Amino acid sequence: MEITIKTHPPEINGIMQLVEATKIFPYLTFVGEKSWQSFDGYYCAYRDQSFAGVLAVNRIGGWVKLGPLAVLPEHQGYSIATKLIQQAVSSEKDNIYLASANPSVWKIAQRLGFQESFTWANLPLAVRMIYFKMSIRVLLCGESLHFIKEVLRKQRIANVHGHQHFVYSGVQYNSRSCIINTC
């Protein structure tokens, strides 16, 4: 078994597989076809040359937000999510932020040396701007109604709002020092 990671947007057939698979993922709310094409960067995973998953990246002001992250069901269990995050950590040069409601992603982040550093209330301005940019893109892509519908549906099956916030950086951040000194 060979797993390779490439830095390019997923092809349309991969995007369509992701959109369909998102319906069964309890923690990834919804990313539509057009939204998958609107991120600043991508890490695409291939298992034995078959598209297996993607980690999207957004960047602003010295910060990189990892996610959404999706691995197709038939490729889960091969450490592909870990490999995608590892590749991003080794390639990205800015502070790396990762938030997820998925307990499996929390474990990966902790194993890779991410520090749980923020809550939604004290995120750095640059990270808030990334979320704003992503929200505008969903609106511009015309996928906001479907997103809202999926949030409401998935609230019944998982805690889609119970995110933990992680940072990977040469500087160890804590919420108090970030608010006062560094952000």
C-alpha positions in Angstrom: 0.0 0.0 0.0 1.4 3.4 -1.0 0.1 6.7 0.3 1.1 9.9 -1.4 0.3 13.5 -0.6 0.1 16.1 -3.4 -0.4 19.8 -3.1 -3.1 20.6 -5.7 -6.9 21.0 -5.7 -8.9 17.8 -5.8 -10.2 16.9 -9.2 -13.9 17.2 -9.8 -14.6 13.5 -9.4 -12.8 13.5 -6.1 -14.9 16.6 -5.0 -18.1 14.8 -6.0 -17.1 11.8 -3.9 -16.3 14.1 -0.9 -19.7 15.9 -1.2 -21.5 12.6 -1.2 -19.4 11.2 1.7 -20.0 14.3 3.8 -23.6 13.3 4.2 -22.5 10.4 6.4 -19.7 12.1 8.3 -21.1 13.2 11.7 -18.6 16.0 12.4 -18.0 17.6 9.0 -21.1 19.6 8.5 -21.2 20.3 4.8 -18.8 21.5 2.1 -20.3 21.8 -1.3 -18.8 21.3 -4.7 -18.1 25.0 -5.3 -16.8 25.5 -1.8 -14.3 22.6 -2.1 -12.9 24.6 -5.1 -12.5 27.9 -3.1 -9.7 27.3 -0.6 -6.3 28.8 -0.6 -4.5 25.5 -0.7 -4.9 21.7 -0.6 -3.1 18.6 0.5 -4.7 15.7 -1.4 -4.0 12.1 -0.4 -3.9 9.1 -2.7 -3.8 5.5 -1.6 -2.4 3.2 -4.3 -3.0 6.1 -6.8 -6.7 6.4 -5.9 -8.0 9.7 -4.5 -8.5 9.1 -0.7 -9.0 12.5 0.9 -8.1 16.1 1.3 -7.1 18.7 3.8 -8.0 22.2 2.7 -6.0 25.2 3.9 -6.8 28.9 4.3 -4.2 31.6 5.1 -4.3 35.2 6.4 -1.9 37.4 8.4 0.7 34.8 9.5 -1.9 32.1 10.3 -2.9 29.0 8.5 -6.2 27.3 9.2 -6.2 23.6 8.5 -9.6 22.2 7.4 -12.0 21.0 6.3 -10.4 17.6 6.4 -12.1 14.6 4.8 -11.1 11.1 4.1 -13.3 8.9 2.0 -14.9 6.0 3.9 -13.2 3.3 2.0 -9.8 4.8 2.8 -10.3 5.4 6.5 -8.2 3.3 8.9 -4.9 3.9 6.9 -3.7 6.9 8.9 -4.4 9.2 5.9 -5.8 12.0 8.1 -2.6 11.9 10.1 -0.4 11.9 7.0 -2.3 14.9 5.6 -1.9 16.9 8.8 1.8 15.9 9.1 2.4 17.1 5.5 0.7 20.5 6.3 2.8 20.9 9.5 6.0 20.2 7.6 5.1 22.5 4.7 3.4 25.5 6.1 5.6 28.2 7.5 3.1 30.3 9.5 1.3 29.6 12.8 -1.0 26.6 12.2 -4.5 26.6 13.6 -6.8 23.5 13.6 -10.3 23.3 15.1 -12.5 20.2 15.0 -15.6 18.7 16.6 -14.2 15.2 15.8 -12.6 13.4 18.7 -10.4 11.4 16.3 -8.9 14.6 14.9 -8.3 15.9 18.5 -6.2 12.7 19.1 -4.2 13.2 15.9 -3.5 16.9 16.8 -2.4 16.0 20.3 -0.1 13.2 19.0 1.5 15.6 16.5 2.3 18.2 19.1 -0.5 20.7 18.7 -1.4 22.6 21.8 -5.0 23.2 22.8 -4.8 27.0 23.0 -8.0 28.9 22.3 -11.7 28.9 22.7 -14.0 30.5 20.1 -14.1 33.7 22.3 -10.4 34.4 22.2 -9.3 33.4 18.7 -6.6 35.7 17.1 -8.1 38.3 14.7 -6.4 36.6 11.7 -8.1 33.3 12.5 -11.4 35.1 12.8 -10.8 36.7 9.5 -10.2 33.3 7.9 -13.6 32.1 9.2 -15.2 35.3 7.9 -13.5 34.7 4.5 -14.7 31.1 4.4 -18.3 32.2 5.3 -18.3 34.7 2.5 -17.1 32.1 0.1 -20.0 29.8 1.1 -22.4 32.6 0.4 -20.8 33.5 -2.9 -20.8 29.8 -3.9 -24.6 29.7 -3.3 -24.3 26.9 -0.8 -25.3 28.6 2.4 -28.9 27.2 2.6 -27.6 23.6 2.1 -25.0 24.3 4.8 -27.6 25.5 7.3 -29.9 22.6 6.5 -27.0 20.2 7.2 -26.0 21.9 10.4 -29.5 21.5 11.7 -29.7 17.8 10.6 -26.3 16.9 12.0 -26.9 18.6 15.4 -29.2 15.7 16.1 -26.5 13.0 15.5 -23.3 14.7 16.7 -22.0 17.7 18.6 -21.0 19.6 15.5 -20.5 22.8 17.6 -18.2 21.1 20.3 -15.0 22.2 18.7 -11.6 22.0 20.3 -9.0 24.6 19.1 -5.4 23.7 18.5 -2.2 25.6 17.5 1.0 24.2 16.1 3.7 26.8 16.3 7.3 27.5 17.3 5.7 29.9 19.9 3.5 28.3 22.5 0.3 30.4 22.7 -2.0 30.6 25.6 -5.2 32.6 25.5 -4.1 35.2 28.1 -0.7 36.0 26.5 -2.3 36.0 23.0 -4.9 38.6 24.0 -2.4 40.8 25.8 0.9 40.5 23.9 1.1 38.6 20.6 -2.1 38.9 18.5 
